[in-house]
Structure formats: structure tokens, C-alpha cells
Amino acid sequence: MRGYCPRCREYRSNTGEDAWGITRSEFGLKCEKCGAVVDGEE
């Protein structure tokens, strides 16, 4: 998964050095840092 968090203004993913960044939720992809819904792809 990879996506852009508009609140943090950072790219997130579940692999690589920002591996903590995105989780799946019932609403789509979610930023673990701030909880915002992330625009991205799985």
C-alpha cells in the first residue's frame, strides 16, 4: 500500500523506511500518525 496523507503532507507506505505509515480501515486507507484518510492505492 502507498498513499499521500494530506494532513501530514507526507507520503506513507507499509514497506520501506516509512513502514509504520498506513493501515486499512473500514473507510479505506488511514494514516497511523494522524488518523486521516489517505489518498492512495493498495
Summary of the structure (lengths in Angstrom):
residues: 42
radius of gyration: 8.6
end to end distance: 4.1
largest distance: 25.2
contacts: 115
relative contact order: 0.35
helix: 7%
strand: 48%
